[in-house]
Amino acid sequence: MAPRPDHALGAFIREQRELAGSSLRKLAAEAGISNPYLSQVERGLRKPSAEILQQIAKGLRISAETLYVRAGILDEVGDDRSAEAAILADHRLTERQKRVLLDICSSFHRENAEIAPEAPAKAPAKKTTKTTATSAAKASSKAPAAANPTTRIKATA
């Protein structure tokens, strides 16, 4: 029987901690979590959130992405991981928002994998608009006076 993913993650964290020569207490303090909780994570009894994994990674001085892959939060891919990495690295997002965005990315990846690679998708045509003297005048009346005094409006008939 294969080990549970949580147990494999915990074993990896323990291995990294031991390689770094750090005690359970020291890593728990550096990660800002309790000793018992870290012990439970290492034994595969608890599944830590992405935020906790990030704190543990910081304490271990390894990339959070490595732990995200081990936890199954992030798929391991070649060099094409910039969207997921950017989402996870964005500290302005909550954990829930990150999870939702990662789920959306994942669904797009699945959807695109189902599409036959025979014909590449075309980019939508750019929409062009004609600026009339009236619409330009309205827009310029809303703009700040000192925006650009040398701009001229070309009237079209």
Backbone bond lengths (Angstrom), bond angles and torsions (degrees), N, CA, C in turn:
res aa  C-N    CA-C-N  psi(-1)  N-CA   C-N-CA  omega(-1)  CA-C   N-CA-C  phi
1 M - - - 1.439 - - 1.534 108.85 -
2 A 1.340 116.22 135.63 1.462 121.51 -178.67 1.523 109.84 -74.87
3 P 1.336 117.83 146.12 1.458 119.77 179.07 1.531 110.32 -66.92
4 R 1.319 115.97 151.10 1.454 120.29 177.61 1.521 108.85 -65.60
5 P 1.359 116.53 148.33 1.467 119.00 179.42 1.524 112.81 -57.92
6 D 1.357 117.25 -36.26 1.468 120.21 -179.79 1.529 110.33 -65.17
7 H 1.332 115.85 -37.24 1.461 119.98 179.75 1.532 109.97 -68.89
8 A 1.339 116.67 -40.84 1.464 120.20 178.68 1.529 110.45 -63.97
9 L 1.323 116.89 -39.93 1.465 120.94 177.48 1.523 109.97 -63.17
10 G 1.321 115.77 -47.28 1.463 120.30 179.93 1.513 112.53 -61.03
11 A 1.343 115.99 -41.88 1.466 120.23 178.56 1.535 110.43 -63.33
12 F 1.333 116.16 -38.16 1.466 120.36 178.71 1.528 110.05 -65.76
13 I 1.326 116.98 -43.77 1.477 120.41 178.89 1.520 110.22 -61.87
14 R 1.340 116.68 -44.70 1.475 120.41 178.67 1.535 110.04 -60.74
15 E 1.328 116.45 -44.42 1.470 120.51 -179.67 1.522 110.78 -60.57
16 Q 1.331 116.80 -44.35 1.466 120.93 -179.90 1.531 110.57 -65.55
17 R 1.327 116.35 -39.17 1.463 120.69 178.84 1.526 110.63 -63.22
18 E 1.343 115.84 -44.61 1.461 120.05 -179.83 1.523 111.47 -67.32
19 L 1.334 117.16 -38.48 1.472 120.44 177.02 1.531 111.20 -63.04
20 A 1.327 115.54 -33.66 1.468 119.94 178.72 1.523 111.88 -79.26
21 G 1.340 116.30 -7.71 1.460 119.91 -179.65 1.515 112.73 71.84
22 S 1.315 116.56 28.32 1.458 120.82 -177.34 1.527 109.95 -104.40
23 S 1.316 115.84 145.75 1.463 119.98 176.83 1.526 108.84 -84.56
24 L 1.312 115.28 164.24 1.460 120.97 177.82 1.526 110.04 -59.53
25 R 1.323 116.09 -44.02 1.466 120.78 -179.64 1.526 112.14 -63.04
26 K 1.323 115.50 -43.08 1.468 119.29 -178.65 1.527 110.74 -64.41
27 L 1.342 117.65 -45.90 1.463 120.32 179.71 1.528 110.53 -64.32
28 A 1.327 116.92 -41.49 1.469 120.49 178.88 1.529 110.15 -59.52
29 A 1.327 116.74 -43.32 1.464 120.71 179.12 1.528 110.95 -64.77
30 E 1.341 116.88 -43.31 1.462 120.43 -179.72 1.532 111.45 -66.06
31 A 1.338 116.54 -33.47 1.462 120.84 -179.19 1.526 112.02 -85.62
32 G 1.332 117.13 -10.74 1.452 120.67 179.46 1.525 113.14 73.43
33 I 1.345 116.44 31.55 1.469 121.33 177.88 1.527 108.31 -126.14
34 S 1.320 116.41 166.19 1.467 119.45 -177.84 1.529 111.28 -78.15
35 N 1.325 115.27 154.16 1.475 120.88 176.85 1.530 111.17 -57.40
36 P 1.353 118.58 -49.43 1.463 118.60 -178.52 1.523 112.95 -60.54
37 Y 1.340 116.87 -37.91 1.461 119.65 179.89 1.529 110.47 -64.35
38 L 1.336 117.71 -46.88 1.455 120.93 178.91 1.524 110.39 -61.42
39 S 1.306 117.40 -40.09 1.462 120.95 177.49 1.527 110.70 -60.84
40 Q 1.325 116.78 -42.31 1.465 120.70 178.57 1.524 111.26 -66.12
41 V 1.315 117.33 -37.11 1.474 121.05 176.70 1.527 109.16 -63.11
42 E 1.327 116.45 -46.72 1.462 120.41 -178.94 1.531 112.31 -63.28
43 R 1.328 116.69 -30.48 1.468 119.79 179.20 1.523 112.56 -88.70
44 G 1.343 117.18 1.46 1.457 120.73 177.68 1.515 114.32 79.15
45 L 1.327 117.31 16.29 1.463 121.23 -178.64 1.522 112.71 -89.49
46 R 1.312 116.88 -20.10 1.461 122.44 179.35 1.513 109.62 -126.14
47 K 1.331 115.34 145.53 1.466 121.15 175.90 1.524 107.57 -107.87
48 P 1.318 117.67 106.73 1.467 120.22 -176.28 1.530 112.12 -73.41
49 S 1.322 115.63 151.64 1.468 121.46 176.43 1.526 109.23 -73.09
50 A 1.321 115.24 169.46 1.466 120.24 178.07 1.523 110.60 -61.50
51 E 1.329 116.42 -35.74 1.471 120.26 179.74 1.528 110.68 -65.41
52 I 1.330 116.81 -44.12 1.471 120.64 178.61 1.525 109.93 -64.63
53 L 1.344 116.58 -41.50 1.475 119.75 177.88 1.521 110.58 -59.90
54 Q 1.328 115.90 -39.18 1.465 119.55 179.01 1.528 110.27 -63.80
55 Q 1.326 117.43 -40.75 1.462 121.41 179.03 1.533 110.49 -66.53
56 I 1.331 116.80 -40.57 1.469 120.18 178.52 1.531 109.67 -65.12
57 A 1.334 116.16 -42.77 1.466 120.15 179.14 1.522 110.91 -60.35
58 K 1.315 116.13 -40.59 1.474 119.98 178.53 1.518 109.86 -62.50
59 G 1.338 117.15 -42.73 1.464 121.23 178.44 1.522 112.46 -64.97
60 L 1.341 116.30 -33.91 1.469 120.74 179.44 1.529 112.36 -84.92
61 R 1.327 115.19 -11.28 1.470 121.75 -176.73 1.533 111.61 61.28
62 I 1.336 114.12 44.02 1.466 121.46 173.07 1.517 107.07 -126.05
63 S 1.332 117.56 168.12 1.454 119.80 -178.51 1.524 110.07 -73.37
64 A 1.310 115.55 140.89 1.468 120.75 176.77 1.522 109.58 -62.83
65 E 1.307 116.40 -31.99 1.466 121.39 179.99 1.525 111.20 -58.21
66 T 1.315 117.04 -38.01 1.464 120.98 178.01 1.522 110.48 -59.15
67 L 1.329 116.68 -44.44 1.457 120.16 179.16 1.525 111.56 -71.10
68 Y 1.333 117.38 -34.66 1.468 120.32 177.87 1.528 110.40 -62.47
69 V 1.327 116.36 -40.76 1.473 120.38 178.20 1.522 109.55 -65.04
70 R 1.319 116.74 -45.43 1.469 121.00 179.85 1.527 111.84 -62.48
71 A 1.337 116.42 -32.73 1.466 121.13 -178.70 1.527 112.19 -83.61
72 G 1.340 116.75 -9.17 1.456 119.59 -178.91 1.515 113.54 83.72
73 I 1.327 117.04 9.64 1.461 121.27 178.41 1.528 109.59 -77.48
74 L 1.299 115.64 -33.53 1.460 122.13 -176.87 1.514 108.33 -127.13
75 D 1.329 116.16 134.17 1.452 119.99 177.87 1.517 109.75 -76.09
76 E 1.312 115.99 141.53 1.456 120.64 177.71 1.515 107.99 -81.46
77 V 1.304 116.05 119.03 1.461 122.20 179.31 1.511 108.59 -134.32
78 G 1.315 115.85 173.99 1.464 121.07 -179.84 1.515 110.98 -66.07
79 D 1.305 116.23 -126.00 1.455 121.05 -178.13 1.518 112.46 -87.97
80 D 1.328 117.85 -4.11 1.457 121.84 -174.91 1.525 110.72 -93.26
81 R 1.315 117.42 63.47 1.455 120.67 -177.84 1.522 112.18 -129.56
82 S 1.309 116.29 20.08 1.459 119.06 -172.86 1.518 113.60 -66.45
83 A 1.322 119.26 -36.87 1.464 120.60 -178.67 1.526 110.29 -65.27
84 E 1.326 116.84 -49.72 1.454 120.35 -179.29 1.521 111.37 -63.41
85 A 1.306 116.29 -43.32 1.468 120.07 -179.68 1.529 110.69 -63.86
86 A 1.329 116.71 -39.17 1.460 120.19 179.27 1.527 110.98 -65.66
87 I 1.331 116.13 -41.43 1.463 119.86 178.68 1.527 109.79 -61.45
88 L 1.318 116.34 -48.15 1.464 120.41 -177.17 1.525 112.39 -67.42
89 A 1.319 116.83 -29.95 1.461 120.31 -177.80 1.527 113.19 -83.71
90 D 1.341 117.05 -13.15 1.458 120.57 -176.31 1.526 110.30 -76.89
91 H 1.319 116.65 106.69 1.461 122.04 -176.73 1.524 112.66 -76.48
92 R 1.338 117.02 -8.00 1.463 119.98 178.36 1.520 111.88 -80.48
93 L 1.350 117.03 -13.60 1.460 121.45 -179.64 1.523 110.57 -94.74
94 T 1.315 116.12 146.34 1.465 119.88 174.08 1.526 108.45 -78.19
95 E 1.323 116.17 166.65 1.468 119.85 178.69 1.530 110.72 -61.62
96 R 1.325 116.77 -38.74 1.459 120.67 178.68 1.530 110.75 -63.49
97 Q 1.325 117.48 -43.86 1.461 121.45 178.82 1.525 111.06 -63.38
98 K 1.331 117.05 -40.15 1.467 120.62 177.32 1.520 110.33 -61.89
99 R 1.338 117.07 -45.31 1.461 121.76 -178.74 1.533 110.33 -60.85
100 V 1.351 116.50 -43.68 1.463 121.01 -179.97 1.527 110.20 -62.88
101 L 1.328 116.66 -45.56 1.466 119.94 179.80 1.525 111.68 -64.05
102 L 1.324 117.12 -40.32 1.469 120.19 177.66 1.524 110.88 -65.48
103 D 1.337 117.01 -37.43 1.463 120.18 176.75 1.521 111.13 -64.69
104 I 1.319 117.02 -39.91 1.466 121.05 177.94 1.520 110.25 -63.69
105 C 1.334 116.91 -46.02 1.471 120.50 177.63 1.519 110.60 -58.22
106 S 1.314 115.54 -44.53 1.455 120.58 -179.61 1.523 111.38 -61.39
107 S 1.333 117.21 -42.00 1.465 119.60 179.92 1.525 110.84 -66.92
108 F 1.329 117.28 -36.99 1.461 120.14 175.74 1.532 110.82 -64.36
109 H 1.317 116.94 -41.29 1.468 120.47 178.91 1.520 110.61 -61.49
110 R 1.355 116.04 -44.14 1.472 119.75 178.10 1.521 111.12 -63.05
111 E 1.344 115.78 -44.35 1.465 120.62 -179.20 1.528 110.42 -61.89
112 N 1.316 116.48 -43.04 1.468 119.87 -179.08 1.516 111.75 -69.00
113 A 1.332 116.98 -30.93 1.460 119.87 178.64 1.527 110.93 -68.76
114 E 1.342 116.56 -27.95 1.461 120.95 179.53 1.519 112.25 -76.97
115 I 1.317 117.13 -25.14 1.459 121.54 179.92 1.518 108.38 -73.94
116 A 1.310 115.70 134.13 1.475 119.90 179.76 1.517 109.46 -63.33
117 P 1.327 117.62 132.01 1.463 120.43 -178.79 1.526 113.21 -76.58
118 E 1.350 117.14 13.76 1.460 120.41 -177.85 1.518 112.63 -63.93
119 A 1.321 116.92 -47.52 1.460 120.57 -177.91 1.520 109.07 -119.13
120 P 1.329 116.91 118.83 1.458 118.72 177.93 1.529 110.27 -66.47
121 A 1.308 115.74 146.71 1.461 120.48 -179.46 1.521 109.59 -68.11
122 K 1.329 115.21 138.36 1.461 120.08 178.31 1.517 108.76 -88.29
123 A 1.311 114.87 144.22 1.456 119.80 175.98 1.521 108.29 -72.78
124 P 1.322 118.49 143.27 1.459 119.88 179.28 1.519 110.45 -62.98
125 A 1.331 114.89 145.33 1.463 120.38 -179.53 1.514 109.18 -65.45
126 K 1.322 115.48 142.73 1.459 119.57 178.29 1.515 109.39 -71.83
127 K 1.302 115.03 139.24 1.438 121.22 179.30 1.521 107.79 -89.66
128 T 1.313 115.81 124.87 1.451 118.58 178.90 1.510 108.36 -108.79
129 T 1.282 116.07 145.21 1.462 120.40 179.05 1.510 108.70 -123.53
130 K 1.308 114.42 148.79 1.446 120.81 178.33 1.518 108.25 -95.45
131 T 1.298 116.90 128.79 1.449 120.28 178.61 1.511 108.62 -92.76
132 T 1.315 115.90 121.80 1.458 119.91 177.16 1.512 108.25 -96.81
133 A 1.293 115.61 166.32 1.456 120.04 179.63 1.524 110.33 -62.09
134 T 1.328 117.05 -37.31 1.464 120.80 -178.71 1.518 110.85 -67.75
135 S 1.350 117.13 -48.28 1.462 119.07 -178.46 1.517 111.31 -68.12
136 A 1.323 117.15 -34.89 1.457 120.38 178.23 1.522 110.52 -67.29
137 A 1.324 116.12 -38.51 1.461 120.04 179.65 1.528 110.10 -66.17
138 K 1.343 115.88 -41.06 1.462 119.55 177.88 1.523 110.43 -62.33
139 A 1.336 116.21 -44.17 1.462 120.32 -179.09 1.519 111.01 -64.95
140 S 1.334 116.33 -40.62 1.459 118.59 -177.78 1.523 111.63 -71.71
141 S 1.331 117.29 -26.70 1.462 118.88 178.52 1.525 111.12 -71.67
142 K 1.347 117.17 -23.23 1.455 121.30 177.70 1.522 111.77 -86.34
143 A 1.327 117.25 -20.21 1.460 121.63 -177.64 1.517 109.88 -76.88
144 P 1.324 117.39 155.06 1.472 120.33 176.21 1.520 110.38 -61.45
145 A 1.302 116.51 146.67 1.456 121.93 -175.69 1.516 112.81 -60.76
146 A 1.323 118.40 -36.83 1.452 121.00 -175.15 1.522 112.45 -92.73
147 A 1.314 118.15 19.60 1.459 120.31 -176.01 1.513 111.49 -60.66
148 N 1.335 118.20 -57.48 1.449 121.19 178.66 1.522 107.99 -162.19
149 P 1.312 118.32 96.67 1.463 121.36 -174.69 1.527 113.35 -67.53
150 T 1.323 120.47 -16.05 1.461 121.68 -178.12 1.526 113.19 -93.05
151 T 1.338 118.42 -0.43 1.459 121.00 -179.96 1.520 109.50 -72.82
152 R 1.329 115.57 132.65 1.449 120.61 177.83 1.517 108.83 -115.24
153 I 1.312 115.07 144.46 1.463 121.40 178.66 1.503 107.52 -95.70
154 K 1.315 116.22 126.72 1.454 120.56 178.90 1.517 107.63 -94.61
155 A 1.290 116.03 119.86 1.471 121.11 -179.90 1.509 108.81 -80.26
156 T 1.326 116.06 135.74 1.467 120.62 177.09 1.504 108.17 -117.99
157 A 1.269 115.67 144.83 1.467 119.28 -177.77 1.494 112.02 -102.95
